Amino acid sequence: AGAIMWGGAIYVAQGGTGGHSRRHGASAYRGLSRLEPSSCTWEEVGRPPQFARDHFLASLIGSTLVLAGGRESSRDEHILRHNVPPVELLDLEETRPHPRVAARGWR
């Protein structure tokens, strides 16, 4: 998962569960959640990112959450072949994803 802090809240995007390969139950998922530390409450916000990914970078530029790289571990055993090349930009003021085209992933 990728986590950043913005506006006093912690945003957690995407991530993976169950290990590193589908054979072991791995699953990459789409999602964007916000934790309000003052009330200890979680909520799903906006539309989920377009691509499921884990092992990726999350960064913040102004109010824009940048999700880059990673892979989709829930595919088959050849995990290094399933990079997620598109970079996604999510405007936290709108909590709507704005996918952008990126360079082709490593094969």
Buried (B, 14 or more C-beta within 10 A) or exposed (E): BBEBEBEEBBBBBBBBEBEBBBEEEBBBBBBBBBBEEEEEEEEEBBEBBBBBBBBBEBEEEEEBBBBBBBBBBBBEEEBEEBBBBBBBBBBBEEBEBEBEEEEEBEE
